[in-house]
């Protein structure tokens, strides 16, 4: 096993700085897809790299050697180092797998609890009798817009429509799937946690733009988001909102409002050169990570043929 197997484990650390620039440099929709693809791609490659590190060490086990028809270990490296690396990689894989299972179970339990509180009807709008202002898009079949009576009292009718349009955009765009993918990717590699915040911001900005187009008034959309955020400042700590449920009051609301009003940097796209550099930096991390994992896999395959007493080109 050559040293390129380590590159997929290092690439997420290099991708994190570029990810922080993506949401501001690119359009919200493009930023969403680029960040999601980066998170999933880097998580998959780093997981594959760990699996590739396990195999050479496992080849020292008699049962593995018999099953693989191996006449020698898969590497000529120092056995102590190879076995130690394989043991550490296997431990990390088991730990991350357990974390994934726990996260999925918690996610499903949160959604089940939230949907139970929202009621069992198929109506799009679910009104909760709660004085604490809150509103969010609840994923499921069908997806629902959940709003408390406290939030309804805090907004006028036009602002409510803008708020509902925002949450409807999350549901129709299936943004919860993208956010969940980033959450799970972060469990596979800790450096990918840095992509969660810019992705969340890009998702909210995407829904902001859809809501503004739906009501035909950017100022109205900005006012609705701002007032909802002020009214629901203390609601998130008390409400039944699941972790992957997206809400108009999430993220840096002042920055989002400024973008809707044309006063922030987001409304004026970054120079084409800057956008290309930022996008290329993220894509390069994914490409290098994938190519390294593939190269390491090919190298492992050659080592297996050699260990079986065959010619690697035969």
C-alpha positions, 0 to 999 in steps of 0.5 A: 500500500503506497502513501497516496491512501492518506490523501483522502484523509487529509483533503477534507482539512484543505476543503474546509477553508474554501467551503466557508467562501462558497456561500458568499462567492456563488449563487445560493443554489449552486453553493448548495449543490457544490457543498453537498457534493463535496461533503458526500464525496470527501466522506466517501473517499475518506471512508474508502481510504480507511477500509483500504488501510485495514486490508493489508493488516488483516492479511496477517490473520491466518483466516484472512490468508486462507480465504484470500488464497494468500501465500504472503502478506499484502505488503512488504512494510514493517508488520508492526506499523502495518498492523497498527495502522490497520487496527486504528483504521478498523477502530475508526470505521467501527466508531463512525459506523456506530455514530451513523447508526445512532444519528439515524435513529435519533433523526427518525425519533425526532421526526416521529415525535415532531410529526406526532405533535403536528397531527396526523392529517395530510394538510400542508399547514399544521398549527401548534397551540403554543405561545412561543413563536416558531415555524419550520418545514417538517419533512415527511410524506407529505411534508408539512409547514409547522407554525405555532399560534405565537408565530401567527400572532407575531406576523401580519397576513402578508408576512405569513404568506412570505414565511410559508413560501419560504418553508414551502421552498424547503419542502419542495426542494427536499433541502432536508435530504441535503442537510442530512447528507452533510450531517452524516458526512461530518460524522465520517470525517470531523473536518467536514463539520466546517461545511455544515454552516455554509450549507445551512446558510446557502439552503436558507438563502435559496429558500429566501429567493424562492419566497421573494419570487413567490410573493413578488416583493423582496422587501416583504420577504425580508421583513417577514424573515426579520420579524419571525426571527426576532419573535422566535429568538427563544423558541428554538430551545423549547420547541419540538423542531427536529435537527434537520427541520429547516426554518426561516429563522435559522442562520445569520438572519441579518446577513440574509435580510441584507442580501434580500434588500440588496445591501449585502455582499451576497446580492452582488456576485463575486468576480467571475475569477473569484467564483471559479477559483473557489469552486475549482478549489473544492472540486480539486479536493474531491477529484484528488481524494477520489483519484487517490482512493482509486489509485490506492485500490488499484495498488492493493489489487496488484498486491493481492495478486502478488500475495497470491503468487500471481503476476500483477499483469497476468 
